[in-house]
Amino acid sequence: MAKMVLRSVVLRGERADVLISGRKFAKIGRPLTARDFDKAEVVDCSGLAILPPFFNGHCHAAMTLMRGLGGGLPLREWLEKVVWPFETRLTPDDVEIGSRLAVLEMIKSGTVFFSDMYWFRERTMKVVREMGIRAAIGVTLAESLATAGRLEENFAFIRAHRGESDRVKISVMPHSVYLVGEKLFKRCAKAAREEGMVLHTHLSETRREIRDCEREHGCSPVELLDRWGVLDGNLVAAHCVHLSPRDMELMAASGASAVLNLTSNLKLGSGIPKISAMAGRGIPLGLGTDGASSNDCLDMRGEAKLAALLAKASGRTEALPAGEALAMATENVARAYGVRSGRIEEGWLADALLVDLGNGRLNPLHDLESNWIYSGDAESIRHVLCDGRFVMKDRHVDGEEEIVAEANARALRLARG
């Protein structure tokens, strides 16, 4: 079993040696022995601190190819006029190229996991396996966008669990209540429970979605999922911008998790979720970037900072301290997707960031967590570890220049039609 020792790294304000054995943290905060060092790769971490890496709870990775298109449009108009026409031209190769650019950007900014809802999932899974990080790759279902035959193929794929590994899992992802009806949504939830998979969907993202649901069903989208019997602890719901007090009660009682996508929702004019109220009700909260087409980046540290600031907008400066904002971007998302990671603890998966304490954005070092959330940036990250291996070392990811060049060329071709 491969071993690694992170020597003289700062952990929670103290210098320590950290032993990684195989895929997990084996010893933390305890003296290492000669046996621990035997046949181990020893990494000098003087001047570095170890922090949990980011987990991106909701993303459309290949949409990096659409970065910067359609600015200024509200969500539905942006989808109908920009995104959906562009997507009709996408091939499996395009999705692979766009996903590779997304994974590169996530690694460089400290993210080692993302939940992806998109098409041609096998290509995204291939990229994740090759680049060494984690993902929950969605079997995306949208009733109005697929034939009956294609829907059956998706359920066959779910039953077969094709393409999985220790790092790459499959999730069942009905798009939303406005693209998936009751019968199909219930079938998705049943399949997810039977196969031990997460159920992931868009929920209560815009006021239009709320109005349409109330007009058609006489209730909110959250109430509709509760009526259908699919609102439970297996559900991870993206956005959750417009939740009523009743919606929050239902979400909290069900154990369903909410993944907020703050930058994307602000850019598209969708609104601001009631972060403090949701947290106060006990709803498990995580963060995601959404796609790079609406964010326009995949920087999870920026999402954590925005969450902390927006929670204070009501005037309560004590709302969502830096440590809680960091947890929303790390262990909360990992927990929602059933991954034992997001904390630097013995027995947990060896996923970590090694950040440069000499970086000016992290100094003076009164409070590392606060500095990291409010003033740090991707340039502070020296190395990224996932599953006990380096996926970025000394700010370099293998093949990064070629990945950027290929994505640029492909995006230009697609934009020209």
C-alpha positions in Angstrom: 0.0 0.0 0.0 1.5 3.4 -1.1 2.4 5.8 1.7 3.1 9.5 1.9 4.2 11.7 4.7 3.4 15.4 4.6 6.3 16.7 6.8 6.1 19.8 8.9 2.7 21.0 7.6 0.6 23.5 9.5 -2.7 21.9 10.7 -5.2 23.9 12.8 -2.4 26.3 13.7 0.2 23.7 14.8 3.0 22.0 12.9 2.5 18.3 12.3 3.5 15.4 10.2 0.6 13.7 8.4 0.7 10.1 7.3 -1.3 9.1 4.3 -1.7 5.3 3.7 -3.3 4.3 0.5 -6.4 6.4 0.0 -6.8 7.7 3.6 -5.3 9.8 6.3 -3.7 7.3 8.7 -2.1 9.4 11.4 -2.7 13.1 12.2 -1.5 14.9 15.3 0.4 11.9 16.6 4.2 11.3 16.5 5.2 9.3 13.5 7.5 6.3 13.9 10.4 5.0 11.8 8.0 2.4 10.5 5.6 5.1 9.3 8.4 6.6 7.3 9.6 3.3 5.8 9.0 3.3 2.0 6.9 6.4 2.2 7.2 9.4 -0.1 8.2 12.3 2.1 7.0 15.7 1.0 8.5 18.7 2.7 5.6 21.0 3.6 7.5 23.7 5.4 5.7 27.0 4.9 2.5 25.2 3.8 -0.8 24.6 5.6 -3.2 21.8 5.0 -6.9 22.5 4.4 -9.9 20.5 3.1 -10.5 20.8 -0.6 -13.7 22.0 -2.2 -16.7 19.9 -3.3 -18.8 21.4 -6.0 -22.4 20.3 -5.3 -24.0 21.3 -8.6 -22.3 21.8 -12.0 -22.7 21.4 -15.8 -19.0 20.8 -16.5 -19.0 20.9 -20.3 -20.7 24.3 -20.3 -17.2 25.8 -20.0 -17.5 25.9 -23.8 -20.3 28.5 -23.5 -18.5 30.8 -21.0 -19.4 34.4 -21.7 -22.3 33.8 -24.0 -25.7 35.4 -23.5 -24.9 37.8 -20.7 -27.8 39.9 -19.5 -30.6 37.5 -20.2 -32.9 36.0 -17.5 -32.8 32.3 -17.0 -35.6 31.0 -19.3 -34.8 33.4 -22.1 -31.0 32.6 -21.8 -31.8 28.9 -22.0 -34.2 29.2 -25.0 -32.1 31.7 -27.0 -28.5 30.8 -26.2 -28.0 27.5 -24.3 -30.4 25.1 -26.0 -29.5 26.1 -29.6 -25.8 25.8 -28.7 -26.3 22.4 -27.2 -28.0 21.0 -30.3 -24.6 21.2 -31.9 -22.7 19.4 -29.1 -21.1 16.1 -29.9 -19.6 13.6 -27.4 -16.2 14.9 -28.3 -17.3 18.4 -27.5 -18.5 17.4 -24.1 -15.2 15.6 -23.3 -13.2 18.7 -24.3 -15.4 21.0 -22.3 -15.4 18.8 -19.3 -11.6 18.5 -19.4 -11.3 22.3 -19.3 -13.8 22.3 -16.4 -11.9 19.7 -14.4 -8.6 21.6 -15.0 -10.2 24.8 -13.7 -11.6 23.0 -10.7 -8.3 21.4 -9.8 -6.4 24.7 -10.1 -8.9 26.4 -7.8 -8.9 23.6 -5.2 -11.9 21.4 -6.1 -11.6 17.6 -6.0 -15.3 16.7 -6.5 -18.2 17.9 -8.6 -21.8 16.8 -9.2 -22.5 16.9 -12.9 -25.9 17.1 -14.7 -25.3 17.0 -18.4 -25.4 14.9 -21.5 -22.9 12.2 -22.9 -22.1 11.3 -19.3 -19.6 8.5 -20.4 -17.2 11.2 -21.7 -17.3 13.2 -18.5 -16.7 10.1 -16.5 -13.7 9.3 -18.7 -12.2 12.7 -18.0 -12.8 12.4 -14.3 -11.1 9.0 -14.2 -8.1 10.2 -16.2 -7.6 13.5 -14.3 -7.8 11.8 -10.9 -10.6 13.6 -9.0 -14.1 12.6 -7.8 -17.5 13.1 -9.3 -21.1 12.2 -9.1 -22.1 11.9 -12.7 -25.8 12.3 -13.5 -28.1 10.2 -15.6 -30.0 13.3 -16.6 -33.7 12.8 -17.5 -35.9 15.5 -19.0 -39.2 14.1 -20.3 -39.8 16.8 -22.9 -36.2 16.4 -24.3 -36.0 12.7 -24.8 -37.9 9.9 -26.6 -39.4 7.0 -24.7 -36.7 4.8 -26.0 -34.0 7.1 -24.7 -35.6 7.2 -21.3 -35.5 3.4 -21.1 -31.8 3.4 -22.1 -31.1 5.7 -19.2 -32.8 3.4 -16.7 -30.9 0.5 -18.1 -27.7 2.4 -17.6 -28.7 3.1 -13.9 -29.4 -0.6 -13.3 -26.1 -1.6 -14.9 -24.0 1.0 -12.9 -21.6 1.2 -15.9 -18.4 3.2 -15.6 -18.3 3.4 -11.8 -15.1 3.4 -9.7 -14.0 4.4 -6.2 -13.9 8.0 -7.4 -16.7 8.1 -10.0 -20.3 7.5 -8.9 -23.6 7.7 -10.7 -26.6 9.8 -9.6 -30.1 9.9 -10.8 -30.9 13.4 -12.0 -34.5 14.3 -13.1 -34.0 17.9 -14.4 -36.8 19.7 -12.6 -40.6 19.6 -11.9 -41.2 21.6 -15.1 -39.4 19.2 -17.4 -40.2 15.9 -15.5 -43.8 14.8 -14.6 -45.0 12.9 -11.6 -44.8 9.4 -13.1 -41.2 9.8 -14.3 -40.0 11.7 -11.2 -41.4 8.9 -8.9 -39.7 6.3 -11.1 -36.4 8.2 -10.8 -36.7 8.4 -7.0 -37.5 4.7 -6.8 -34.5 3.8 -9.0 -32.2 6.0 -6.9 -33.3 4.3 -3.7 -33.1 0.8 -5.0 -29.6 1.4 -6.5 -28.2 3.4 -3.5 -27.8 6.5 -5.6 -28.4 10.2 -4.9 -31.4 11.9 -6.4 -30.5 15.3 -7.7 -32.7 18.0 -9.3 -33.1 21.7 -9.9 -35.7 23.1 -7.4 -37.4 26.5 -6.9 -34.8 28.4 -8.9 -36.9 31.3 -10.3 -40.1 33.1 -9.5 -41.5 31.9 -12.9 -41.0 28.3 -11.8 -42.9 29.0 -8.6 -45.8 30.8 -10.5 -46.0 28.1 -13.1 -46.1 25.3 -10.5 -48.7 27.1 -8.5 -50.9 27.6 -11.6 -50.6 24.0 -12.7 -50.5 22.1 -9.5 -51.8 24.5 -6.8 -48.6 24.4 -4.8 -44.9 25.2 -4.7 -42.3 22.9 -6.3 -41.2 21.8 -2.8 -44.8 21.0 -1.8 -45.2 19.1 -5.1 -42.2 16.9 -4.4 -43.6 16.2 -1.0 -47.0 15.3 -2.5 -45.2 13.0 -4.9 -43.4 11.3 -2.0 -39.9 12.0 -3.3 -38.8 14.7 -0.8 -36.6 12.8 1.5 -33.0 12.5 2.8 -31.8 11.0 -0.5 -32.6 14.2 -2.4 -30.0 16.9 -3.1 -31.8 19.9 -4.5 -29.9 22.6 -6.5 -30.7 26.4 -6.2 -33.6 26.6 -3.7 -33.7 30.3 -4.2 -37.4 30.9 -3.5 -38.5 28.8 -0.5 -41.5 29.8 1.6 -41.5 29.2 5.4 -43.7 26.1 4.6 -41.1 24.9 2.0 -38.3 25.3 4.6 -40.3 23.2 7.1 -40.8 20.5 4.6 -37.2 20.5 3.5 -35.9 20.4 7.1 -38.3 17.6 8.1 -37.4 15.5 5.1 -33.6 15.7 5.5 -33.2 16.8 1.9 -30.1 18.8 1.2 -30.0 22.2 -0.6 -27.1 23.2 -2.8 -27.0 27.0 -3.3 -25.6 28.4 -6.5 -25.2 32.0 -5.5 -23.1 33.6 -8.3 -25.1 32.0 -11.1 -28.5 33.0 -9.5 -27.3 36.6 -9.1 -26.0 36.8 -12.7 -29.2 35.4 -14.1 -31.4 37.6 -11.9 -33.0 34.6 -10.3 -32.7 36.0 -6.7 -30.9 35.3 -3.4 -31.8 32.4 -1.2 -32.6 33.0 2.5 -29.4 31.4 3.7 -29.7 32.3 7.4 -33.4 31.2 7.6 -32.6 27.9 5.8 -29.7 27.2 8.1 -31.8 28.2 11.1 -34.4 25.6 10.1 -31.8 22.9 10.0 -31.7 22.3 6.3 -28.4 20.8 5.3 -26.7 23.4 3.1 -24.0 23.0 0.5 -22.7 25.1 -2.3 -22.1 24.7 -6.1 -21.0 26.8 -9.0 -23.6 25.8 -11.6 -22.2 25.9 -15.1 -19.4 28.2 -16.3 -21.9 29.6 -18.8 -23.8 31.3 -16.0 -21.2 31.8 -13.2 -18.8 32.3 -15.2 -16.1 30.4 -13.3 -15.9 27.3 -11.2 -14.2 28.8 -8.1 -15.8 27.3 -5.0 -13.8 29.5 -2.6 -15.5 32.5 -4.2 -18.9 30.8 -3.6 -18.1 30.3 0.1 -17.1 34.0 0.4 -20.3 35.1 -1.3 -22.3 32.9 1.0 -20.8 34.4 4.1 -21.4 37.9 2.8 -24.9 37.4 1.7 -25.8 35.8 5.0 -24.8 39.0 6.7 -26.9 41.2 4.4 -29.7 41.4 6.9 -27.3 43.2 9.3 -26.3 40.2 11.5 -22.6 40.2 11.2 -22.3 37.0 13.2 -24.3 35.1 10.6 -22.4 32.3 8.8 -18.9 32.6 10.1 -16.0 31.7 7.9 -15.7 28.1 9.2 -19.4 27.4 8.5 -19.1 28.9 5.0 -16.1 26.7 4.4 -18.0 23.6 5.6 -20.8 24.5 3.1 -18.2 24.2 0.3 -16.5 21.1 1.6 -17.8 18.5 4.1 -21.5 19.4 3.7 -21.4 18.6 0.0 -19.3 15.5 0.6 -21.8 14.3 3.2 -24.8 14.9 0.9 -23.2 12.7 -1.8 -22.1 10.0 0.6 -18.3 10.7 0.4 -16.3 10.4 3.6 -14.2 13.5 2.8 -14.0 17.2 3.4 -12.2 17.0 6.7 -8.5 16.5 7.6 -9.2 13.6 10.0 -7.8 10.1 10.6 -9.7 7.5 8.6 -11.1 10.0 6.2 -10.2 10.0 2.5 -6.9 11.8 1.8 -8.2 14.8 -0.1 -6.5 18.0 0.7 -5.1 21.4 -0.3 -1.6 22.5 0.6 -1.7 26.3 0.7 1.3 28.7 0.7 1.5 30.6 3.9 3.9 33.0 2.3 1.2 34.2 -0.1 0.4 37.9 0.7 -3.4 37.2 0.5 -3.1 35.0 3.5 -1.1 37.4 5.7 -1.0 38.5 8.5 -2.0 35.1 9.7 -4.4 36.0 12.6 -7.0 33.5 11.4 -6.3 31.1 8.5 -9.9 30.1 7.9 -11.0 33.7 7.8 -8.1 34.7 5.5 -8.8 31.7 3.2 -12.5 32.5 2.8 -12.3 36.3 2.6 -9.0 37.1 1.0 -7.4 33.9 -0.3 -7.3 33.0 -4.0 -6.4 30.1 -6.2 -2.8 31.3 -6.5 -2.4 30.5 -2.7 -2.8 26.8 -3.5 0.5 25.0 -4.1 -0.6 21.4 -4.3 -3.9 19.5 -4.5 -4.3 15.9 -3.3 -7.2 13.6 -4.1 -7.4 10.0 -3.0 -3.9 10.2 -1.6 -2.3 11.3 -4.8 -1.2 14.7 -6.2 -3.5 15.9 -9.0 -1.7 19.3 -9.0 1.9 19.8 -7.8 3.6 23.1 -7.7 0.6 24.7 -9.4 1.0 22.4 -12.5 -1.5 20.0 -13.9 -0.3 17.6 -16.5 -1.4 18.6 -20.0 -3.0 21.9 -18.9 -1.7 23.9 -21.9 -3.1 21.5 -24.4 -6.4 21.3 -22.6 -6.9 25.1 -22.8 -5.8 25.3 -26.4 -8.1 22.5 -27.5 -11.1 23.9 -25.7 -10.6 27.4 -27.2 -10.5 25.9 -30.7 -13.6 23.8 -30.1 -15.6 26.6 -28.6 -14.8 29.0 -31.5 -16.0 26.4 -34.0 -19.2 25.8 -32.1 -20.0 29.5 -31.7 -19.7 30.0 -35.4 -22.3 27.2 -36.0 
